[in-house]
Amino acid sequence: EGFVGRVYASRRVEVTTEPFEPGWLPAGRAPVLRSALACPLQIDGGSMGVLWVAHVQAGAFEEDHARIVDAVARQAAGVLDNAMRFEQARRDSMTDVLTGLLNSRGLTVQAEALLARVHREGEALAVLVMDVDDLKRINDTWGHAVGDIVLREVARTVRSMMRPSDLSARWSGDEFVAVLVGCGEADAERRRLDLEATLATFARQAA
């Protein structure tokens, strides 16, 4: 929006005497800034963000400042892009492509850190292992595309019934695992029954 949005869209360095756009900060909270310089963070011909600097003096930024900030922005854009690609690759390597849940590697990595915390803090922990019945029959009868829909719906249901602190994963072809943090035996059994009932409802609707 405004000045920063204009720089992002135009992909050109720009100076302004209005460093803050309306609504950026609560009324009366904006510092006394009288000039700003913004430079697009460009990668592959497009903008991925804006590097924005401001000053308390009016007219503080000149052409030399713009050149320096532009040089910094070019370096920063490359570093940020590489970091984002690395993070995406890391996430992809631990995520099941079909369901969006953790895969077995992702669950192993995250569970190790979780187990260390649970052991340190003395929390309860429960693990639910689920197997989708008759998936082979579904694939053989209606095709793998329908089987994939079943797996995605199971994953969606499992994820919707997990808390932010829990882990859910597709362990193998038709097996799912949920790790429940702070969950004792009785609570784990209740949640197992709730999950089983919800999935059974979906199975009846699908039939």
N, C-alpha and C positions, 0 to 999 in steps of 0.2 A: 504494500500500500504506500501511497505518497512518494516521498523522496527515495526511500530505499527500494520500493517496488519499481519505481521508474528506472533506477540504476540496474536492478536485476533484469528488467525486460530489455533495456537498451544495450546492456553489456558495455557501458561507457562509464569512466570515472566522472564523478560529479561533486561539486562543492555547493553547500547551502548555508544560509544564515538561520535556518529553522531546523536544528538538530533533532528535535522530537516531533513525531507525528501526534496529532490529537488522539487521546485514548491509550497511548503507550504506557503511561504511568498514572496512578491515581492523582486526582487534583491536589496541587500543592506539593507533590513529591518530586517533581522533575528538578534536577540540579540546574544551576545557572550556566547553561552552555549556549554560546552565541554563534558557533560555527561548526560545521561538520564536513567530513569528506568521506565519500563512500566509493567502493570499488568492487566490481563483480568478481566473484570467484568462478572462473571459467574453466570448463573441461570439455573437450570434444566439441567445441563450438557452441556450447550452451552454458547457462549459469546454474551453479549448484548452491549459490548463496551470495552474501554480500559482506565484505569486510568494511566495518563502519567505525570511524574514529571522530571524536568531537573535542572541542576546546572551549574554555571559558571566555576567550577573547574573540571578538568579532574580526573576521578577515584573517584568521590565524593561518589558513592554509593557502599555499601558493603552488605554482606549477611544479616546483621541485618536490614538494611534499606529495603531490599527486603521482609523480613518477616513482618515488620511493614506495609509496603504498601499493601502487600497481605491481611493482616488482615483487613485493612481499606477497601480494594476493596470488600471483602466478605460482609462486613456490608453495604457498599454503594450499591452493586448490589441488595441486598434484599430491601433496602429502595426505590431505583429507580424502581424496578419491581413492588412493591406495589403501588407506585405513578402512574406509567403508567397504571396499571390495574384499579385503581380508576378512572383515567381520562377517560379511554376507557369506563368503565361502565357508567360514567356520560354522555359521548357523546351518548352512545347507548340509554340511558334512554330518551334522547331528540331528537333522530333521528328516522325517519320513515324507517323501515327495507327495505321496498319494493323500495322506490324511492331515499333514501339517503337525502331527504330534512328534515328540522325540522319537528317534530310532533307537536301536539297542545300544549303539555307541554313545548317543547323547544321554540316554538314561544312565548308563554306567558312569559317565563323567560327572553328571550332576548329582547322582546318588552318592558318589564318594564324598563330595563336599557336604552333602546333606547329612550323611551318616556321621561324619566327624562332628558336625554341629549338634546333632541329636545326642551323641555320646557325651559331648562336653557339657551340655545343658541338662542332660537327664530327661529328655522328652520321650514320650511314647512314639512308636512308629508302627504302621501296618502296611502290608503289601497285598494288593489284590491282583490275582492273575486270572485273566478272562480268555476264553476260547470261543470263537464264533462257530456254532454248530452248522454242519452241512454246507460249508462254503464251497467245497468241491462240487457238490450236487448243483448248487446255484450256478456256478461257472459252466458246468457241463450242460445244464438245461437252458439257461437264458443268456449265457455268454459272459465273458470276463468284464465287460462294461457294466453289467448289472451287478456283478460281484464287487466291483470297485465302488459302486454307489452304496452297497451294503456296508462296506468297510468304512467309507467316509461318514455314513450316518452313525455307525457305532462310535467312531472317533469323536464326532460332534457331540453325541450324547455323553460320552465319558468326560470330555473336556468341560461341558456345561455343568456337570455335577461335581467337579473338582474345585477346591478353594485355591486362591493364588499361591498358597504355600505348598500345595501338593504337586506331584509330578505325574504326568501321564504319557505313555509311550506305546507305539506299535512295536512289539518285540520281534515278531516274525510275521509270516504271511497272514495268519488268522488269529494271532495271539496278541493280547493287549495287557499292559501292566500299569497299575496305579500305585503310587507310593503316597501314603497318607500321613502327614506330619501331625504330631500331637493327638494321635488317635489310638485309644486303647482298644482292647479286644471287643468289648460290648459295642462301642461306637463303630468299630470297623464292620462288625456283623450287621448292624443297622444300615450302614451305608451300602454294604454289599447287597442287601435285600432291596433297598431303594433302587440301586442301579439295575439289578436284575429285573425288577418289575417294570422299570422304564423301558429297558431294551425289549422286554417281552411285549409290551404295548406296541412298540415300533414294528416288531416282527408280525404281529397280528394285522396291523394296518397294511404292511407291505404285502401280506398274503391276500 
